[in-house]
Amino acid sequence: MVHKVVLSCETVTPLLSRSIVQRNGRYDFELRPQSIKGMMHFWFRALAPTVIDPHQYQGKKQKFLGIKKLEELIFGSTEHRSSFSISVAWDSNRIKNVSELLEGKEKYVFRNALFGTYPMGNTGAYYSYLDPQSSLEVTFRFRRTCSESLREFVISLFVLLVYYGGLGAKTHHGFGSIKINRMSGINIDKTFPKMPDTAAKRLIDFINETDSRNESFALKDQITMFSDLNADEFPNLVHASEMIRFQNMNSWKEIIRAIVAMRSRDGKPATPWARLKLEALRGYNTPNDIMDDFREVLFRRKSLRNTLVIKPSIMGLPINYQRIGEHKGKVGKDRVSVTNIVYGEPGRKASPIYISIQVDKNNKYFARLLLMASMISESRKNGSPILKVEINNRSYEALGNEDFENLWHRIGRN
């Protein structure tokens, strides 16, 4: 007999998702179960190191071995089917086109926040989205052999996803946030309250059940969470911190406006995130502006100094600076690209900040921010990350920024 758990959810912010089908310059909306499972995989990996040594299994030490074996027990592998499946249903009458978010007084805010979900020139197509306050039903079906402890952990993991993130595209900018209104088929008290502790405790319950002699997984003596902001090899809740920001807002749009880097007509930063990115990190309008280093290479034929630290890299990669002119405040035709290095090739690095926009009991909006500190590049020099900078078809190396303590302090101040 299949055990079914139904979560009745509601969108808080636009949920952007696309199918492979494109009609008249617009992608159809489709939220695939595999996409939800993929997000659950991510949050599982973020959670697991809080309760186990991720590199140890059956007494053997090997990079990521423990977390990989535990993940296979929960999500399945090429040899074993997953113990659960997911289906999702939504109100098809509430689907809209991203073009609607790019109209009116908010269009400049959304053009930044939604970059990549709308056409640029003759390239691309509009995404579709599920409107805020739309119903979304997520159903989990567990196989007959699936234990109660595993069911409770899987549901608590989805709650963790909702607590810190969202579904679909652009969740780092607050899109795709949802709330769970009702649950059926599960013990709510054991799966819902006090995140992320509940998810960690349910994972321990499952490990104790499946590894009762403590022979396989190296369980920690206690849950280790939010211990510091030292950069780890991958994002996890051990090296993390959280805060509530932008409280008592009347609209989710106010929060998105605050976290998108916007400038006023005179080029000055106009939002907290803009001040953080432009002033604190880039050094905008100061003697330490990294754009001056790029101009030295572009227009004065100098080499990029190897001691340059590209501080904005901590907020995610790649970075593309476009329309660079020879002098400050002047627009030109040149561009600079900054990437990390993955196996010797240019790569990407998502923002370390995860944002969930929620509604409180007074129907006011707030943002829950989570920072998970992780290395921005695998290539290192004297312990510092090395980045690849491309200027006029020439490549240079520069240093990245992993000062997550300072970043978090500035976020709390802005």
N, C-alpha and C positions, 0 to 999 in steps of 0.2 A: 504494500500500500504506500502511495506517495504522500508525504507530509507537505502541506502547502502553507506558506506564510505570505500574507498580503499586506503591503504597506501602502496606505492611501496618502499620497503626497500632494503638495501644491508648490508651484513655482513662485519664487520670490522676485527673481530678476529674469530677464529674457534668457531662455535656454536655447543656445545656438547649436544646431546639429544639421548635418547634411548627408544626403544619400549620394550615390554615384550618378544618379539620374539628374540631368540638367535640361530644363525646358525654358525657352525664351529668356535666357540669361539668368535663370534662377535655379538653384538646387532644391529639389524636394526635401522636406523635413523627414528625417529618419533617426531615431535613437535606438541603436542596436544593442541588444543584450550583451554582445561581446565587448562593446565599448564600456558598458557599466562594469563588467567583469575586469576589464583592463584597469579601470580606476581602482577597483577593490584590490587588485594585485599591488598597485602602487602603495596604497595605504597599509596593506599587510606588511610590505617590506619596511615601511616607515615605523610600524609598531613592533615587529618581531624583536629587534635588538633591545627593546626595553625589558624583555623577559628571558632571552636566551643569548648565548654567545653565537653570533651568526656564522662563525667560521669553524665551528666544532660539531662533529657528528660521530657517535660511537667511539669516542676517544681520539678520533683522527682530526688533525688541524689542516684545513685547506680553505682557501679563500671562498667565502660565501657558501660553503658546503652545508652547514647547518640550516641556514635560512632556505636554501634550495630544497632540501629534503622535507622540511616542514611545509613549504609551499605546495609540494607535490601531494602531500597527504590531504590538503584542503581543497586545492583547485584541480587536482588531477595532473596527468602527464601523458606522454605519448604511449605509455604502457598501461595506465590506469585511467578510467573515466572519472570525471569530476563527480563528486557526490551530490551536486545540486545543479539546477538550471535556472535561468532567469527569463521572464517575459515582461514586457512593458507595454502599457497602453496609455494613450493620451487623447485629449479632446481635439480632433482634427479641425474643428471649427475655430480654434484659437491659434492657428498657424498664420504667421505673418512674414513679410519680406524684410530683410535687413535694410532695404532702401527706405523703409518707413522711419527707421531710427536716424537716418541721415538727413532728415528734413526738419525744418523749424529751427528754433534758437539753440537747440542742443547739438546741431549737426557737427560743429567743429570738435566738440567733446567726443562724440561717438566716432568720428573719422579716425581719431587717434586710438581710442579704445578698441575699435573693431577692425583695425588694419589687418588685411588678409581675408576678410569675410565679404568683401565687395570688389567689383572689378577695378583694375587700375589700367587706364587707357583702354586698349583693346584686349586686355588679358583678364581672364577670370570671370566669375559670375557671383551673384548675390547668394548668401546663405539664407535659409529660412530659420525662423525661431518660434518657440512656443511662448506665448505672451505671459507676463506675470499674472499671478492669481489663477492660473489654469490647473486643472486636475491632472495628476500623473499617478498611475497605479503600477507599482513594481511588485511582481509576484515571484517568490522563490519556491521551487519544487525540489524537495529533498528525496533522495532515493531511500528505499525501505531500510537499507542497512546503515543509514546515516544516524549517528547517535545524537541524543539531545544536546550534549555539550558542544558538538560541532555545529548544530543548527543555531544554538545561542551565540556562538562566536561569529558565525557568518553574518547574522543579522546585526550584531553589535558592530561589526566591521563596516557594514553599509551605513550605520548611524554615524560612525566615525568619519566616513567620507562626507556625509551631509554636514557634520559639525564643523569641519575645517575647509571644505572645498565645495565642489559642485559637479554637475554633469555637462557634457558637451564642450564646446570651444570657449576660449577666453575666460576660463575660470580664475586665472590669476588677476584679472581685472574686475572680478566680482560677478561675472555673468554665470548663469547656470545654477545659482543658489536655489535650494529647495528646502521645504520643511516637511516633516512627517506629522500628519494630523491624527492618523489612527493606525493601529497594528492589529492583526488577527492571526491566530495560530501560533503565538509565541508568548513567553512570559516577559511582559514589558519591563518589570522591575529588574530582570536579569540581563536585559539587552539595551535599555535605553538611557537610564540616568547617568549622570556624572562621567561624561567623557573627558579624557580618553582612558581613565582608570578602568571603567567597566569593560572596555574592549580588551585591555591587557589581562584583566582577571579571567575573562572568559577564554582567552587564549591559553592561560596557565591551566585552567580546568581541562581543556581539550588535550593539552600535552600530558598532563598527569594521567588522563584516561588511556591515551594511546601508548604512553611510555611509562607504565606504572612502576617499573623497576629503576627508572632514571638511568637507563643504559644508553640511550640514543642521543638525546638533546641535553645540552649543558645549561640547565635552568639556573638563573641568577638567584641569589638569596632573597632579593627583593626587587620590585619593579624599579627600574632606573629610568627616570623620565625628567626632561628639562634640567639636566645636570650642568650644562655649559653651552657655549656657542662656539666651540672649537670645530673647525671644518672636518667632517668625516668623509669617507669615500663615497657615500651616497646619502640622500636626505633621510633622516630618521628622527624620532621623537626623543632620543637620548640627548642629542646635541641640538636643542630647540628651545624656543620661548614663545609665549603667546600673550596677547593683550586684546582688550576691547577698545575700539576707536570709533569716532564719528557717531556718537550716541545722540538720541533724541532727534534724529532726522525725520523730516516729513515724507521723504521720497527716497527710493533706492537711487534715483538719478543724482541726488545731491552727493551721495557717497562715491559713485563712479566719477563724478566731476572732480571730487577731491583727490582721487588716487590716480588720475590720468595726468600726465605731464603736459600742462597747457601753458602757453605764453600769452601775454597781453600784446596789443598792437605794437608797442615799442620793443618787443622781444624779451621783456622781463618775465620771470616766472610768476604765474598767477595762482598756483595751487600748492598745497603742501608737498605733493609728490614732485612737482616741477622744481620747487626750491631744493628739495633733497637731491634730485638728479642733476640739475644744472649748477647750483651754487655749491652745495656741500661735496658733491662727487666730481663733477666735471671741472669745477673751479671757474665757472662762468663769470666774466667781467672782473677777473682778478689776475695778478701776475702769474698764477699757477694754472691757467686755463690750458688743458691738454690740446685744444685746437691750435694754440700757438706753436706747439711742437710739430703738429701736422703741417702747418703752414711753412715751417722751416724746411721741411722735406719737399713740399709741393712747389714752393715758389723761390726758395733760395738754395735748392740743390744740396741740402745737407742730409746726413744720415740721421735716422731716428736714434736718439740717445738710448742706450741699453738699460739705463736706470729708470726710465719712465715707468710710472705706475698708473695704469688706466683704471682709476677708481670706479667709474660707472660699471665696470665689468661685473661687479658684485651683484648687480640688479638683473643680470641675465645677458646671454649672448645668442646670436651675433649682435653687434652694434654697427649700424650703417650711418655714417655722417655724409650728407649729400649737399650739393649746391654750395660748396665751400669757396669763398672768395679770398683774394690775396690779403685783404685787410679786414679787421673786425667790423661787423655790421654790413659787410658787402657780400652780395650773392655772386657765386661763380658757377663753374661747371664741373668742378672736381669733387671726388668722393673718397672716403676712407672706410675700409671694412675691418672690423675687429672680431676675431673668432677665437675659440679655444682650440686645443689640439687633441684629437681623439685618434689613437693609433696612427699618428703622423699626418692625419688629414684634418682640414677645418671642420669643426663640429658646432653643436648647439648646446646651450645650457639654459634651462628654464629658470625663471625668477625663483629665488629661494623663499619668497613670501607667498603664502596661500591665504586667500581671502574668501570668507563666507559672509554674505549679507543676510541678516535675519531681522525678524520683526519681534518686538517685545510685547508684553501683555497689554501695553497701552497703545499698541499699533504704531509705535515709533520704530524707525529703522536704525540698525547699528551694524558695525562690521567687526567680525572676529578675525584677527590677524595671527597667523602662525609663521614663524621664521624657523626653517630647518637648515642648519649650517652644513654645507657640503662643498667639497673641492670644486673649483670652477674649471680646472684643467688637470689632466693626469700628468702632463709634462711639468717638471719642477726644476728650479735652480736655487740652490741654497735654501730649500724649503718653500720657496715662493712659486706660485703658478706662472707658467710661461704662456703668453698669448701670441697669436699670429696677427700682424697688422699688414694689410695690403694697401699700398699707395702707388698709384700710377703703374700698376702691373709689376711692382716690386714688393717683395715680402721682407718684413722686419719682425724681430722679436721684441716684445715688451712684457712687463710684469703685470699680473692681475692683482685684484684686491680681494682679500678674504678676511677683512677686519669686521666680522659680523657683530661683535660687541658694540663697536662704534656705530655701525649702521642701525642697530636696534635702538640705541640711545637716541639717535637723531630722529628715528621714526616716532618715538615716544614724545619728542619735543615738538615736532612739526604739527 
